[in-house]
């Protein structure tokens, strides 16, 4: 609850770190090459 009331600072930091992880960035580039994959996936 404290994290939520404090503006989710740690949560947002973890979320940003995860989105910049090598697996995520590689997957994003690979999905661009797959025409049959929905962009929302």
Residue pairs with C-beta under 8 A, 6 or more apart in sequence:
3 9
3 10
3 11
18 24
31 37
31 39
31 41
